[in-house]
Amino acid sequence: MRASRLLSILILLQTRGRVSAEALAAEFEVSVRTIYRDVDQLSAAGVPVYAERGRNGGFALAEGYRTKLTGMTASEAEALAFAGLPAAAGALGLGEALAAAQLKLFAALPEDAGHSAARVAARFHVDPVDWFRRAEPVDALPAIAGALWGGKKVRVRYESWKGVTERTLSPFGLVLKGGQWYLVAEDDLKKGPRTFRVGSIRSFAVLEKDASAPPKGFRLEAYWREASRDFETGLMKATATLRVSEQGFKSLWRLGAHVGEAAEKSRRKDEKRGWTRVEIPIESVEQAARDLRRLGPEAEVLEPEPLRARLKDEAEKVARLYE
């Protein structure tokens, strides 16, 4: 385990440059004292690693030093093949570069590992877009990705439910979620990372100004996980009480995992018809009515009354059509 960590520290220093002991400790989930012992071990093995003190100090490798030792195993090479999402790379303008990089990677691996990784890449395909949907066009994506790589600000006309506004953004990262691209960036008028849907950018221009640096400790994956949870929680502002049949209970999962989980947690026996009573989160009466219509006669809304009345009125209109 320690040998693997030593190799990982070496590669991390080679790819990132100077890294503090605290950052290394957080990366490998060990103590700072353990990191100092590991660095001493690397130094004793002949690796030219040195420490710089001060506010911006940390460990770094001697200038020009690079190791050809990667220690990549066959299973690691197979896992790396999954990282190549051709559709995502193509949207970013990196499709040809990805294909060339994969060829070089497989050629550089030991024979068995290279053949195994190539089989994985040929036999598995990841399609992030749901059924009956199409990936939205994102003309701005390659330019925004270029600004992200180059550390430049972008000026965009952005359309939201509030209308169209002009914003100057410092890109922090790009996320592909459910077939849609999102830009995590800081608005010059409002500090801190925010999320913007790339498909809602109506025009854009890359500026010569350097982008603001992300907040200290910012990690894209952690930010996205927390922002997604906050979005889902904030969107569902009310609850509805339902009486559902066995089939209706199963169908609730089609409305989303958050609905199915809430139903599972709150389910209790209802005496009427032997059905189940549950409580589920809803965004609004209008949205809930659209969703619950899909359950048909397998669900009855008990509360809130406006939602019950809305569904009753819609059911009566449908019945009149078939009189």
LOKELUM-578216 format. One record per atom (N, C-alpha, C): residue in one letter; atom name; x, z, y. Coordinates in steps of 0.02 Angstrom, whole numbers. Each point is the difference from the previous one (the first is absolute). Example, Ala and Ser with C-alpha at 12.3 -4.5 7.8 and 13.67 -1.06 7.14 Angstrom:
! LOKELUM-578216
  code  site      px      pz      py
     A     N     660     390    -284
     A    CA     -45       0      59
     A     C      45       0      60
     S     N     -18     -36      53
     S    CA      42       3      59
     S     C     -39      37      55
END
This chain:
! LOKELUM-578216
  code  site      px      pz      py
     M     N      41       0     -60
     M    CA     -41       0      60
     M     C      43       0      63
     R     N      55      41      -1
     R    CA      43       4      58
     R     C      37     -66      11
     A     N      23     -31     -56
     A    CA      35     -64       6
     A     C     -44     -52      32
     S     N     -63      -1     -19
     S    CA     -48     -47      30
     S     C      -8      14      74
     R     N      -2      64      20
     R    CA      -7      17      70
     R     C      62     -19      40
     L     N      58      10     -29
     L    CA      62     -20      34
     L     C       0     -75      14
     L     N     -20     -39     -50
     L    CA      -3     -73      10
     L     C     -51     -18      53
     S     N     -58      34      -1
     S    CA     -52     -14      50
     S     C      23      18      70
     I     N      37      55       7
     I    CA      27      19      66
     I     C      49     -53      24
     L     N      43     -24     -44
     L    CA      48     -51      18
     L     C     -34     -64      24
     I     N     -51     -22     -37
     I    CA     -35     -62      20
     I     C     -39      11      64
     L     N     -28      60       9
     L    CA     -38      15      61
     L     C      46      -1      61
     L     N      59      28      -6
     L    CA      48      -1      56
     L     C      22     -72      14
     Q     N       6     -40     -52
     Q    CA      21     -69       9
     Q     C     -53     -41      35
     T     N     -64      14     -14
     T    CA     -54     -41      29
     T     C     -24      26      67
     R     N       3      66      12
     R    CA     -27      28      62
     R     C      53      18      51
     G     N      62       6     -21
     G    CA      52      22      46
     G     C       2      76       2
     R     N       8      29      59
     R    CA       6      72       6
     R     C     -67      35     -14
     V     N       2      51     -44
     V    CA     -60      38     -19
     V     C      17      73       1
     S     N     -43      41      30
     S    CA      14      72       5
     S     C     -10      34     -68
     A     N      31      58      -8
     A    CA      -8      38     -61
     A     C     -72      21     -10
     E     N     -35      16      55
     E    CA     -69      21      -6
     E     C     -44     -58     -25
     A     N      14     -61      26
     A    CA     -40     -58     -21
     A     C      13     -15     -74
     L     N      62       6     -22
     L    CA      16     -11     -71
     L     C     -33      52     -44
     A     N       0      62      23
     A    CA     -32      54     -38
     A     C     -74     -13      -8
     A     N     -33     -23      54
     A    CA     -71     -15      -3
     A     C     -13     -60     -45
     E     N      44     -50       2
     E    CA      -8     -61     -40
     E     C       1      16     -74
     F     N      47      44     -21
     F    CA       9      15     -71
     F     C     -30      66     -22
     E     N     -34      34      48
     E    CA     -34      63     -15
     E     C      47      52     -30
     V     N      57       8      32
     V    CA      48      52     -19
     V     C      20      37      63
     S     N      41      51      -9
     S    CA      22      39      58
     S     C      57     -36      37
     V     N      10      19      63
     V    CA      55     -28      39
     V     C      67      18     -32
     R     N       4      60     -28
     R    CA      62      21     -33
     R     C      16     -46     -59
     T     N     -52     -20     -37
     T    CA      10     -46     -56
     T     C      27     -68      24
     I     N     -26     -23      57
     I    CA      24     -63      28
     I     C      74       4      18
     Y     N      21      56      30
     Y    CA      70       8      17
     Y     C      44      -1     -63
     R     N     -24      31     -54
     R    CA      38      -1     -63
     R     C       3     -71     -28
     D     N     -55     -38       6
     D    CA      -1     -69     -25
     D     C      49     -43      39
     V     N       2       9      66
     V    CA      45     -40      41
     V     C      73      17     -17
     D     N      14      64     -11
     D    CA      67      19     -21
     D     C      18     -33     -66
     Q     N     -48      -6     -45
     Q    CA      12     -32     -64
     Q     C      15     -75       9
     L     N     -36     -32      45
     L    CA      12     -71      14
     L     C      70     -10      29
     S     N      18      44      47
     S    CA      66      -4      31
     S     C      55      10     -51
     A     N      -9      48     -47
     A    CA      50      13     -52
     A     C       6     -60     -47
     A     N     -53     -40      -6
     A    CA       2     -59     -44
     A     C      30     -60      35
     G     N      22       8      64
     G    CA      32     -55      35
     G     C     -44     -39      47
     V     N     -62      21       9
     V    CA     -45     -34      46
     V     C      16      22      71
     P     N      16     -46      45
     P    CA      19      20      69
     P     C     -60      20      42
     V     N     -27      58     -13
     V    CA     -56      26      38
     V     C      25      54      47
     Y     N     -24       0      62
     Y    CA      23      49      48
     Y     C     -61      29      38
     A     N       9      56      32
     A    CA     -53      33      37
     A     C      15       0      74
     E     N     -52      -9      41
     E    CA       6       6      72
     E     C     -45      56      24
     R     N      26      43      41
     R    CA     -39      56      25
     R     C     -36     -19      64
     G     N     -47      42      20
     G    CA     -36     -12      62
     G     C     -72     -18     -12
     R     N     -35     -10      55
     R    CA     -72     -12      -3
     R     C     -18     -62     -41
     N     N      40     -53       8
     N    CA     -13     -63     -37
     N     C      49      -8     -58
     G     N      26      54     -24
     G    CA      49      -3     -54
     G     C     -31     -11     -68
     G     N      42       1     -51
     G    CA     -24     -10     -68
     G     C      56     -28     -42
     F     N     -17     -20     -60
     F    CA      49     -29     -46
     F     C      -2     -76       6
     A     N      59     -32      -8
     A    CA       4     -72       2
     A     C      59     -23     -42
     L     N      -1     -64     -18
     L    CA      55     -29     -37
     L     C      50     -32      49
     A     N      62      -3     -20
     A    CA      51     -31      42
     A     C     -19     -73      13
     E     N      13     -23      60
     E    CA     -19     -67      21
     E     C      30     -53     -47
     G     N     -42     -45     -23
     G    CA      24     -54     -44
     G     C      -5      16     -74
     Y     N     -13      64     -16
     Y    CA      -4      18     -71
     Y     C     -67     -19     -28
     R     N       0     -34     -57
     R    CA     -62     -16     -35
     R     C      13       5     -74
     T     N     -48      26     -36
     T    CA       6       5     -72
     T     C     -40     -55     -34
     K     N      25     -27     -54
     K    CA     -36     -48     -40
     K     C     -36      34     -57
     L     N       9      65      -6
     L    CA     -32      37     -54
     L     C     -71      18      20
     T     N     -49     -27     -34
     T    CA     -70      16      14
     T     C     -30      44     -53
     G     N      26      -5     -62
     G    CA     -27      41     -53
     G     C     -71     -18     -18
     M     N     -24     -60      16
     M    CA     -69     -19     -12
     M     C     -12      -8     -75
     T     N     -49      36     -26
     T    CA     -18      -5     -70
     T     C     -50     -55     -11
     A     N     -13     -16     -64
     A    CA     -48     -52     -16
     A     C     -70      18      26
     S     N     -20      63      -9
     S    CA     -67      20      23
     S     C      -5      -2      75
     E     N      55      17      36
     E    CA      -1      -4      73
     E     C      -5     -73      23
     A     N      34     -44     -35
     A    CA      -4     -71      17
     A     C     -71     -26     -11
     E     N     -32      22     -54
     E    CA     -70     -21     -13
     E     C     -46      26      55
     A     N      11      63      20
     A    CA     -42      29      53
     A     C       9     -38      65
     L     N      63     -21      14
     L    CA      14     -35      62
     L     C     -37     -67       2
     A     N     -11     -30     -58
     A    CA     -36     -64      -1
     A     C     -71       7      28
     F     N     -30      59      -8
     F    CA     -67      12      27
     F     C       1       3      76
     A     N      58      13      31
     A    CA       3       6      72
     A     C      -7     -67      34
     G     N      10     -54     -36
     G    CA      -6     -66      30
     G     C     -71     -24       2
     L     N     -36      11      54
     L    CA     -69     -24       8
     L     C       3     -68      35
     P     N      -4     -55     -37
     P    CA       9     -66      31
     P     C     -47     -13      57
     A     N     -65      18      -7
     A    CA     -48     -13      53
     A     C      19      37      64
     A     N      19      63      -7
     A    CA      19      40      58
     A     C      63     -28      33
     A     N      50     -17     -41
     A    CA      61     -28      27
     A     C     -13     -67      34
     G     N     -45     -40     -29
     G    CA     -17     -64      31
     G     C     -33       9      67
     A     N     -46      48       6
     A    CA     -33      13      64
     A     C      49      23      53
     L     N      52      34     -21
     L    CA      51      23      47
     L     C      52     -53      16
     G     N      -7     -59     -33
     G    CA      49     -53      11
     G     C      63       9     -41
     L     N      -3      40     -53
     L    CA      59      15     -41
     L     C      -6     -25     -71
     G     N     -47     -46     -13
     G    CA     -12     -23     -68
     G     C      62     -30     -32
     E     N      33     -47      34
     E    CA      59     -33     -27
     E     C      58      50      -8
     A     N       6      45      49
     A    CA      53      50      -4
     A     C     -10      46     -60
     L     N     -63      18     -14
     L    CA     -15      44     -57
     L     C      19     -34     -65
     A     N     -20     -64      -7
     A    CA      16     -36     -61
     A     C      76      -5     -11
     A     N      37     -15      54
     A    CA      72      -5      -5
     A     C      31      68     -17
     A     N     -27      54      30
     A    CA      27      67     -13
     A     C     -12      20     -73
     Q     N     -58     -17     -27
     Q    CA     -14      16     -70
     Q     C      48     -36     -46
     L     N      14     -64      13
     L    CA      46     -37     -41
     L     C      69      32       1
     K     N      23      20      60
     K    CA      66      31       6
     K     C       2      67     -36
     L     N     -56      38       7
     L    CA      -3      65     -33
     L     C       5      -7     -75
     F     N     -41     -45     -29
     F    CA       0      -9     -72
     F     C      67     -25     -25
     A     N      33     -43      40
     A    CA      65     -26     -19
     A     C      54      54       1
     A     N      -8      48      45
     A    CA      51      53       7
     A     C      -8      56     -51
     L     N     -59       5     -32
     L    CA     -12      53     -47
     L     C      35     -14     -67
     P     N      13      52     -39
     P    CA      23     -12     -69
     P     C     -50     -44     -37
     E     N      24     -37     -50
     E    CA     -42     -51     -32
     E     C     -66      27     -25
     D     N       0      55     -36
     D    CA     -63      27     -27
     D     C     -48      22      55
     A     N      27      34      51
     A    CA     -42      24      54
     A     C     -28     -59      40
     G     N      41     -52      11
     G    CA     -24     -58      37
     G     C     -56     -36     -35
     H     N       6     -11     -65
     H    CA     -52     -34     -38
     H     C     -64      42       1
     S     N       6      66      -8
     S    CA     -58      44      -2
     S     C     -37      -1      66
     A     N      38       5      56
     A    CA     -31       0      66
     A     C     -34     -67      14
     A     N      31     -55     -21
     A    CA     -30     -66      10
     A     C     -66      -6     -38
     R     N      -3      29     -60
     R    CA     -63      -2     -38
     R     C     -55      37      36
     V     N      17      58      28
     V    CA     -50      39      37
     V     C     -26     -40      59
     A     N      45     -30      38
     A    CA     -20     -39      59
     A     C     -43     -59     -19
     A     N      11     -29     -59
     A    CA     -38     -58     -22
     A     C     -68      18     -30
     R     N      -7      60     -24
     R    CA     -61      18     -38
     R     C     -46      48      36
     F     N      19      23      58
     F    CA     -44      45      39
     F     C      -9     -29      70
     H     N     -61       4      24
     H    CA     -15     -24      67
     H     C     -45      50      35
     V     N      14      16      61
     V    CA     -39      48      39
     V     C     -41     -38      51
     D     N     -68       7      -3
     D    CA     -45     -31      49
     D     C     -35      56      37
     P     N      18      13      63
     P    CA     -27      57      36
     P     C     -70     -11      30
     V     N     -28     -60      -7
     V    CA     -64     -16      31
     V     C     -56      11     -50
     D     N     -54      35      21
     D    CA     -55      15     -44
     D     C     -39     -63     -17
     W     N     -43       5     -53
     W    CA     -41     -56     -21
     W     C     -48     -21      56
     F     N     -13     -66       3
     F    CA     -47     -30      47
     F     C      22      10      73
     R     N      64      12       9
     R    CA      28       4      67
     R     C      60     -46       6
     R     N      18     -16      60
     R    CA      58     -42      13
     R     C      46      37      47
     A     N      64     -11     -10
     A    CA      48      30      47
     A     C     -10     -31      68
     E     N      -7      43      51
     E    CA     -13     -26      67
     E     C      62     -34      29
     P     N     -10     -53      40
     P    CA      58     -34      31
     P     C      34      47      50
     V     N      65       0      -2
     V    CA      38      45      44
     V     C      57     -41      32
     D     N     -19     -41      49
     D    CA      49     -43      33
     D     C      54      39      35
     A     N     -17      60      24
     A    CA      48      39      39
     A     C      51      36     -44
     L     N     -13       3     -66
     L    CA      41      43     -43
     L     C      74     -17       0
     P     N      21     -63     -10
     P    CA      73     -13      -1
     P     C      35      19      65
     A     N     -32     -13      57
     A    CA      31      18      65
     A     C       4      76       7
     I     N     -53      35     -20
     I    CA       1      73       5
     I     C      53      29     -47
     A     N       5     -29     -60
     A    CA      51      23     -47
     A     C      70     -12      30
     G     N       9     -57      34
     G    CA      64     -13      32
     G     C      16      51      54
     A     N     -52      18      39
     A    CA      10      52      51
     A     C      17      67     -32
     L     N     -31      14     -56
     L    CA      13      62     -36
     L     C      72       2     -24
     W     N      23     -55     -32
     W    CA      70      -2     -24
     W     C      49       5      58
     G     N     -17     -34      56
     G    CA      46      -3      57
     G     C      -6      59      48
     G     N     -48      45     -11
     G    CA      -7      58      43
     G     C     -24     -18      70
     K     N     -46     -50       6
     K    CA     -25     -21      65
     K     C     -74      18       8
     K     N     -21       7      63
     K    CA     -71      13      14
     K     C     -39     -65      -4
     V     N     -67       6     -10
     V    CA     -44     -58      -1
     V     C     -58      13      49
     R     N     -21     -54      33
     R    CA     -59       3      44
     R     C     -56     -35     -36
     V     N     -57      34     -10
     V    CA     -55     -28     -39
     V     C     -66       6      38
     R     N     -45     -47     -15
     R    CA     -71       7      18
     R     C     -35      21     -63
     Y     N     -29      61       1
     Y    CA     -26      31     -60
     Y     C     -75      10       6
     E     N     -37     -22     -51
     E    CA     -73       6       0
     E     C     -22      56     -47
     S     N     -35      49      28
     S    CA     -29      55     -40
     S     C     -74       3      15
     W     N     -34      49     -28
     W    CA     -72       7      13
     W     C     -14      17      73
     K     N      52      24      36
     K    CA      -9      15      71
     K     C       9     -61      44
     G     N      25     -55     -28
     G    CA      12     -60      40
     G     C      72     -24      -7
     V     N      21     -47      42
     V    CA      66     -29      -2
     V     C      44      32      55
     T     N      58      25     -20
     T    CA      46      31      47
     T     C      70     -29     -10
     E     N      41       7      52
     E    CA      70     -20      -5
     E     C      43      63      -9
     R     N      47      -3     -46
     R    CA      41      58     -15
     R     C      73     -21     -10
     T     N      45      44      17
     T    CA      71     -10     -15
     T     C      18      50     -54
     L     N      24     -24     -57
     L    CA      10      42     -59
     L     C      72       0     -22
     S     N      21      58     -26
     S    CA      65       6     -34
     S     C     -13       5     -75
     P     N      14     -53     -39
     P    CA     -15       2     -72
     P     C      42      51     -38
     F     N     -34      38     -43
     F    CA      34      48     -43
     F     C      -1     -22     -73
     G     N     -50     -40     -20
     G    CA      -5     -21     -70
     G     C     -61     -42     -12
     L     N      -1     -34     -57
     L    CA     -57     -41     -21
     L     C     -25      24     -68
     V     N     -66       0      -9
     V    CA     -31      24     -62
     V     C     -50     -53     -24
     L     N       3     -16     -65
     L    CA     -49     -45     -31
     L     C     -48      43     -39
     K     N     -64       1      20
     K    CA     -51      43     -30
     K     C     -62     -42     -15
     G     N     -17      -6     -65
     G    CA     -61     -35     -19
     G     C      -3     -71      25
     G     N      58     -35       1
     G    CA       1     -69      23
     G     C       4      -8      75
     Q     N       2      54      38
     Q    CA       5      -3      73
     Q     C      65      33      23
     W     N      30     -30      51
     W    CA      62      26      29
     W     C     -15      45      59
     Y     N      36      55       4
     Y    CA      -6      47      56
     Y     C      69      13      29
     L     N       1       4      66
     L    CA      61      15      37
     L     C      -3      73      23
     V     N      51      38     -17
     V    CA       7      68      25
     V     C      48      -4      59
     A     N     -23      19      58
     A    CA      40      -9      61
     A     C     -19      53      51
     E     N      41       4      52
     E    CA     -14      44      56
     E     C     -20     -41      61
     D     N     -56      17      30
     D    CA     -24     -32      61
     D     C      38      30      59
     D     N      23     -42      46
     D    CA      36      25      59
     D     C     -42      49      40
     L     N     -67      -6      -3
     L    CA     -44      43      39
     L     C     -19      64     -37
     K     N      16       4     -65
     K    CA     -19      58     -39
     K     C      54      13     -52
     K     N      36      55       7
     K    CA      56      14     -43
     K     C     -23      20     -70
     G     N      44     -14     -48
     G    CA     -15      17     -69
     G     C     -24     -61     -39
     P     N      13      -2     -66
     P    CA     -20     -57     -40
     P     C     -76      -7      -7
     R     N     -23     -63       2
     R    CA     -70     -17      -9
     R     C      -4     -61     -45
     T     N     -60     -15     -25
     T    CA      -9     -54     -47
     T     C     -40     -57      32
     F     N      25     -62      -8
     F    CA     -33     -59      27
     F     C      -7     -52     -56
     R     N     -60     -29      -7
     R    CA     -10     -52     -50
     R     C      29     -66      26
     V     N      46     -29     -38
     V    CA      33     -61      23
     V     C     -49     -57      10
     G     N     -53      -2     -43
     G    CA     -50     -52       7
     G     C     -40       3      64
     S     N       3      56      35
     S    CA     -37       8      63
     S     C      43     -16      61
     I     N      62     -21     -12
     I    CA      43     -20      56
     I     C     -16     -72      18
     R     N     -24     -11      61
     R    CA     -22     -66      21
     R     C      56     -42      31
     S     N      49      32      29
     S    CA      59     -36      25
     S     C      58      50       2
     F     N      61     -26       1
     F    CA      57      45      -3
     F     C      61     -33      31
     A     N      47      40      20
     A    CA      64     -24      26
     A     C      53      53     -14
     V     N      56     -22     -25
     V    CA      56      46     -12
     V     C      39       7      65
     L     N      11      61      23
     L    CA      35      14      63
     L     C      74      11     -12
     E     N      38      -4      52
     E    CA      72      13      -4
     E     C      15      75       3
     K     N     -50      40      17
     K    CA      11      72       6
     K     C       8      31     -69
     D     N      47      48      -4
     D    CA       9      35     -63
     D     C     -59      46     -14
     A     N     -21       2     -63
     A    CA     -56      42     -19
     A     C      20      74       3
     S     N     -49      43      12
     S    CA      12      72      -2
     S     C      15      20     -72
     A     N      42      50      -8
     A    CA      18      25     -67
     A     C     -59      40     -28
     P     N     -10      -3     -66
     P    CA     -53      42     -31
     P     C      14      74      13
     P     N     -52      41      -2
     P    CA      11      72       9
     P     C      48      27     -53
     K     N      35      52      16
     K    CA      48      30     -46
     K     C     -36      21     -65
     G     N      27     -20     -56
     G    CA     -30      17     -64
     G     C     -55     -47     -22
     F     N     -14     -52      38
     F    CA     -54     -47     -18
     F     C      17     -37     -64
     R     N     -48      -1     -47
     R    CA       6     -39     -61
     R     C     -65     -38      -9
     L     N       6     -65      -8
     L    CA     -59     -43      -1
     L     C     -48      19     -55
     E     N      25      12     -60
     E    CA     -44      16     -56
     E     C     -39      64      13
     A     N      34      52      25
     A    CA     -34      64      13
     A     C     -51      -8      56
     Y     N      19     -38      53
     Y    CA     -48     -11      55
     Y     C     -62     -35     -26
     W     N       9     -53     -40
     W    CA     -58     -39     -23
     W     C     -45      42     -45
     R     N      29      41     -42
     R    CA     -39      42     -45
     R     C     -44      48      41
     E     N      29      31      50
     E    CA     -37      48      42
     E     C     -52     -36      43
     A     N      19     -57      30
     A    CA     -45     -37      43
     A     C     -60     -26     -39
     S     N      12     -23     -61
     S    CA     -55     -26     -42
     S     C     -49      56     -17
     R     N      27      59     -16
     R    CA     -43      56     -16
     R     C     -40      22      61
     D     N      31       2      58
     D    CA     -35      19      61
     D     C     -54     -51      18
     F     N      15     -64     -11
     F    CA     -50     -52      15
     F     C     -62       7     -43
     E     N      11       9     -65
     E    CA     -57       6     -46
     E     C     -40      63      15
     T     N      35      54      15
     T    CA     -35      63      15
     T     C     -39      -5      65
     G     N      31     -30      51
     G    CA     -33      -6      65
     G     C     -58     -48       0
     L     N       4     -51     -44
     L    CA     -53     -50      -3
     L     C     -64      29     -29
     M     N       6      43     -49
     M    CA     -58      29     -33
     M     C     -20      64      37
     K     N     -47      -7      47
     K    CA     -16      55      45
     K     C     -61      41     -22
     A     N     -35     -22     -52
     A    CA     -60      36     -22
     A     C      -5      -3     -76
     T     N     -50      33     -27
     T    CA     -10       0     -72
     T     C     -73     -17     -15
     A     N     -11     -24     -59
     A    CA     -67     -15     -24
     A     C     -10      32     -68
     T     N     -61      26     -12
     T    CA     -17      29     -64
     T     C     -43     -49     -39
     L     N      20     -14     -61
     L    CA     -33     -50     -41
     L     C     -23      30     -67
     R     N     -53     -29     -27
     R    CA     -19      12     -69
     R     C      13     -66     -37
     V     N      43       0     -51
     V    CA      20     -62     -32
     V     C      -9       4     -76
     S     N     -14     -58     -29
     S    CA      -3      -6     -73
     S     C      71      -2     -27
     E     N       6      -2     -66
     E    CA      66      -4     -30
     E     C      35     -64      22
     Q     N     -37     -56       1
     Q    CA      29     -62      22
     Q     C      16       1      74
     G     N     -44      32      40
     G    CA      13       6      71
     G     C      62      40      15
     F     N      11      53     -40
     F    CA      60      41      10
     F     C      63     -41     -13
     K     N      -1     -40     -53
     K    CA      58     -42     -15
     K     C      11     -52      56
     S     N     -56     -25      28
     S    CA       6     -53      51
     S     C      28      26      66
     L     N      -3      66      10
     L    CA      27      27      63
     L     C      74     -15       8
     W     N      36      -6     -56
     W    CA      71     -14       4
     W     C      13     -69      30
     R     N     -50     -45      -4
     R    CA       8     -67      30
     R     C       1       4      76
     L     N     -23      54      27
     L    CA      -1       8      73
     L     C      67      27      26
     G     N      46      14     -45
     G    CA      65      24      21
     G     C      19      64     -37
     A     N      65      10      -9
     A    CA      24      58     -36
     A     C     -20      65      36
     H     N       0      -1      68
     H    CA     -18      61      37
     H     C     -73      20     -13
     V     N     -44     -50     -11
     V    CA     -70      15     -15
     V     C      -7      26     -72
     G     N      34     -35     -47
     G    CA      -3      22     -69
     G     C      28      70     -10
     E     N      55      15      33
     E    CA      30      66      -7
     E     C     -45      55      29
     A     N     -31     -15      58
     A    CA     -45      49      30
     A     C     -61      12     -45
     A     N     -26     -54     -30
     A    CA     -57       7     -45
     A     C      18      41     -61
     E     N      59     -14     -27
     E    CA      23      37     -59
     E     C       8      75      15
     K     N      25      14      59
     K    CA      12      70      19
     K     C     -64      38      13
     S     N     -52     -34      26
     S    CA     -62      34      21
     S     C     -57      -7     -50
     R     N       9     -35     -54
     R    CA     -55     -15     -46
     R     C     -30      64     -29
     R     N     -66       0      -4
     R    CA     -36      55     -33
     R     C     -66     -27     -27
     K     N     -27      33     -48
     K    CA     -61     -24     -33
     K     C     -59       6      46
     D     N     -42     -52       1
     D    CA     -62       0      38
     D     C     -58      -4     -49
     E     N     -50      44       8
     E    CA     -54       4     -48
     E     C     -43     -64      -2
     K     N      -7     -33      56
     K    CA     -43     -59       2
     K     C      30     -57     -40
     R     N     -34     -22     -51
     R    CA      20     -56     -43
     R     C      65      12     -36
     G     N      28      60       5
     G    CA      63      14     -34
     G     C      60     -36      31
     W     N      -7     -18      64
     W    CA      54     -35      34
     W     C      52      50      26
     T     N      47     -25      38
     T    CA      55      41      27
     T     C      -4      -1      76
     R     N      12      59      31
     R    CA       1       4      72
     R     C      73       3      24
     V     N      16     -40      51
     V    CA      69      -4      24
     V     C       0      -2      76
     E     N      57      14      30
     E    CA      11      -8      72
     E     C      58     -47       9
     I     N      -9     -51      44
     I    CA      53     -49      11
     I     C      12      -7      75
     P     N      62     -18      20
     P    CA      14     -12      71
     P     C     -28     -67      22
     I     N     -23      -4      62
     I    CA     -25     -64      27
     I     C      29     -10      70
     E     N       7     -63      19
     E    CA      26     -17      66
     E     C     -55       3      52
     S     N     -58     -29     -16
     S    CA     -58      -2      45
     S     C     -61     -17     -41
     V     N     -59       8      31
     V    CA     -62     -16     -35
     V     C      -2     -74     -18
     E     N      21     -43      47
     E    CA      -1     -72     -11
     E     C      46     -20     -57
     Q     N      62      25       1
     Q    CA      47     -18     -53
     Q     C     -21      28     -67
     A     N     -25      62       0
     A    CA     -21      31     -63
     A     C     -59     -37     -30
     A     N     -46     -23      42
     A    CA     -57     -38     -24
     A     C      23     -65     -34
     R     N      48     -34      31
     R    CA      26     -62     -29
     R     C      33      14     -68
     D     N      37      56      -4
     D    CA      35      16     -62
     D     C     -49      21     -55
     L     N     -48      44      17
     L    CA     -44      28     -50
     L     C     -53     -48     -24
     R     N     -13     -53      37
     R    CA     -46     -52     -24
     R     C      25     -29     -66
     R     N      64       0      -8
     R    CA      30     -29     -61
     R     C     -17      40     -62
     L     N     -20      63       8
     L    CA     -17      41     -58
     L     C     -73     -10     -22
     G     N     -40     -31      43
     G    CA     -70     -16     -17
     G     C     -39      62     -21
     P     N     -39      -5     -54
     P    CA     -42      56     -22
     P     C      37      55     -37
     E     N      67      -5      -3
     E    CA      39      50     -36
     E     C      22      58      44
     A     N     -22      -1      64
     A    CA      19      54      46
     A     C     -56      12      49
     E     N     -12      64      17
     E    CA     -49      19      50
     E     C      34      45      52
     V     N      -4     -19      63
     V    CA      29      40      54
     V     C     -47      58      16
     L     N      26      60       0
     L    CA     -39      59      18
     L     C      13      21      72
     E     N      61      -4      22
     E    CA      20      16      68
     E     C      59     -45      19
     P     N       8     -15      64
     P    CA     -41      19      58
     P     C     -64     -42       4
     E     N     -48      26      35
     E    CA     -65     -33       4
     E     C       4     -70      31
     P     N      40     -11      53
     P    CA       4     -68      28
     P     C      24     -52     -51
     L     N      46      19     -45
     L    CA      23     -47     -51
     L     C     -55     -12     -51
     R     N     -34      53     -20
     R    CA     -56      -7     -47
     R     C     -53     -46      29
     A     N     -18      11      64
     A    CA     -51     -42      32
     A     C      23     -72       6
     R     N      64     -10      14
     R    CA      27     -68       8
     R     C      -6     -39     -67
     L     N      19      32     -54
     L    CA      -4     -33     -65
     L     C     -73     -11     -21
     K     N     -44      48      15
     K    CA     -71      -8     -16
     K     C     -29     -59      37
     D     N      16      -7      64
     D    CA     -25     -55      40
     D     C      25     -67     -26
     E     N      64      -3     -19
     E    CA      27     -62     -26
     E     C     -31     -18     -67
     A     N     -12      51     -42
     A    CA     -31     -13     -65
     A     C     -71     -27       8
     E     N     -37      26      49
     E    CA     -68     -24      13
     E     C       0     -72      24
     K     N      49     -18      41
     K    CA       4     -69      24
     K     C      16     -47     -58
     V     N      45      20     -44
     V    CA      16     -42     -58
     V     C     -62      -7     -45
     A     N     -37      56     -11
     A    CA     -59      -3     -42
     A     C     -52     -48      29
     R     N      -7      -1      67
     R    CA     -49     -45      31
     R     C      18     -73     -10
     L     N      64     -14      -4
     L    CA      22     -70     -12
     L     C     -24     -25     -67
     Y     N      -8      45     -49
     Y    CA     -17     -20     -68
     Y     C     -73      14     -18
     E     N     -41      18      50
     E    CA     -71      12     -13
     E     C     -35     -65     -20
END
